[in-house]
Amino acid sequence: MNILHLTFDMRIGGTEQVIKNLILGADRARFTMSVLCIESPLGPFADDLIAKGVHIEALGRKPGFDISLISKIRQHIKTHKIDIIHCHQYTPYVYGVLGALATSAKIVFTEHGRFYPDSTTWKRKIINPILHRFTHATTAISAATRDALIEYEYIPGKDIDIVYNGIMGVEPERARIEELQQQFPLAQGCILFGTIARLDPIKNHSMMLRAFKRVIDAGVNAKLMIVGDGDERENTEALISSLGLSQSVIMTGYEPKPHGHLALMDIYLLPSLSEGTSMTLLEAMSLSKPCIVTRAGGNPEIVLHDVTGLVTPNDDEQAYADAMITLAQNKQQQDTFGKASKLRFENTFDIKNMTQAYGALYLRLFSGGQA
């Protein structure tokens, strides 16, 4: 069965990592996987897949609605004899449906996340029900994302399946961990909070830093490691300075493989204003890390409050600080949450769960069923 993954690009992002995991984890005896990107150039995730023998092409979309993409996609479907087009995110979905018209290819649409604050348009209210008529399966990566599709995209809830993202559990090299321990030495008894995310307003590093200031002022022996880079770097560094946290915050910049950094962290933080399924959150759980997250998007479906970690109201600085202080001061609770976190990852978010779910969906469609 020939499966085409239609996406924006294969540069750095959670969606691209999911596609990579899905392709590499698929049953290659049953499925032939390829990728078609509507944007170019290709990025590091593409390099990894090409090295594994996966066929990838990029189209180079023009600004605005590029009508020429429709015929290019249709020709690609016919040339490569595509059975199923799996469209990742809304824009590739629109092009994918239009490109698949008058072909035998079936369409799967997966919504990976939403903008904050969420919104809709009158155009989508008219267009989406039409697109949905030509769609053979629709999935969302969380119940929160499914609910957003119902409210903002006018897709019937009964037609949306939830398929949680899955990843391979991470296994940092011991030598790398020891190298980082030498690079970032911690005093005896110091708790290392940490987060891995691009420096973007949606990730809400500013709230996290103000909450961390409260943690330090409460007398907690702690440091905060921020792994990542982005447009907000200058503002983030300025805030760290203004809060007097320069000696307590470690900024590493972008790290292509930050698993060693993650292994150093005692407690993982995800203070986002909006989130689909954070890959680094799943990686933290695979390493038995207790997590503190905001009640945003799929976060509370991944981290079970008071079971695998703590969930606080969205954008609530005081509540986030209180959660950090509570967990930092209770080593037994950290260990309990960490063990439960690892177990939840293995039972729900391991890559095998995602690949099996999508594999079953593909087979149903290929045999003539409607998912």
Order of alpha helices (4+ residues) and beta strands (2+ residues): beta-alpha-beta-alpha-beta-alpha-beta-alpha-beta-alpha-beta-alpha-beta-alpha-beta-alpha-beta-alpha-beta-alpha-beta-alpha-beta-alpha-beta-alpha-alpha-alpha
